[in-house]
Amino acid sequence: MEIITLGNCCKNSKQNHLNAVKAAQNCGITSEVKNLGNVKEIVKYGVMSTPALIIDNKVVASGRMLSVEQIEQLINERKNKEKT
């Protein structure tokens, strides 16, 4: 599973990344949670407002910081989809 956070310019974006790292650890994800702060890279995902979260190349949230629990829920939903 690939998890990417977008945005690195403000407190919320940085906290969103830390929350994603913690959520991934809690869900047993061993791959690195990547962070992209380059505007050109962010726009490639169609995101116009950060912070944002990408799971397996799908934008699952943008324009708001998510809690660890919210990110865990999104990860688990994706894991369940992979099983079916």
C-alpha positions in Angstrom: 0.0 0.0 0.0 1.3 3.4 -1.0 0.5 6.4 1.2 1.5 9.9 0.3 0.7 13.2 2.1 0.6 16.4 0.1 1.8 19.7 1.5 4.7 20.7 3.6 4.3 24.5 4.0 2.1 24.9 7.0 1.6 23.4 10.5 -1.5 21.5 9.4 0.3 19.8 6.5 3.1 18.8 8.7 0.8 17.4 11.3 -1.2 15.6 8.7 2.0 13.8 7.6 2.9 12.9 11.2 -0.7 11.6 11.7 -0.4 9.5 8.5 2.9 8.0 9.7 1.4 7.1 13.0 -1.8 5.7 11.4 0.2 3.6 9.0 2.3 2.1 11.9 -0.9 1.4 13.8 -2.3 -0.5 10.8 0.8 -2.5 10.2 2.0 -0.7 7.1 5.7 -1.1 6.8 6.4 1.0 3.7 7.4 4.6 4.1 4.7 7.3 4.1 6.0 9.8 1.5 5.4 13.5 1.6 5.3 15.8 -1.4 5.6 19.5 -0.9 6.4 20.5 -4.5 3.4 22.4 -6.0 4.0 20.9 -9.5 3.8 17.4 -8.0 0.7 18.2 -5.9 -1.1 19.6 -8.9 -0.5 16.3 -10.8 -3.0 14.7 -8.4 -5.6 17.4 -9.1 -5.3 18.7 -5.6 -5.8 22.4 -5.2 -5.8 22.6 -1.4 -3.5 21.0 1.1 -3.1 19.1 3.3 -4.1 16.1 1.3 -3.8 12.4 1.6 -3.3 9.9 -1.2 -3.7 6.1 -0.8 -2.8 3.9 -3.7 -2.9 6.9 -6.1 -6.4 7.9 -5.0 -7.0 11.2 -3.4 -9.0 10.3 -0.2 -8.9 13.7 1.5 -7.8 17.3 0.6 -8.1 20.7 2.2 -8.2 19.4 5.8 -6.0 17.8 8.3 -7.1 14.3 9.4 -6.7 12.7 12.8 -4.8 9.5 13.2 -8.1 7.7 13.7 -9.6 9.1 10.5 -6.5 8.0 8.5 -6.6 4.5 10.1 -10.2 4.2 9.0 -9.3 5.1 5.4 -6.4 2.7 5.4 -8.5 -0.1 6.7 -11.2 0.6 4.2 -8.6 0.3 1.4 -7.3 -2.9 2.9 -10.8 -4.4 2.9 -11.3 -3.4 -0.7 -8.1 -5.2 -1.6 -9.4 -8.4 0.0 -12.5 -8.5 -2.1 
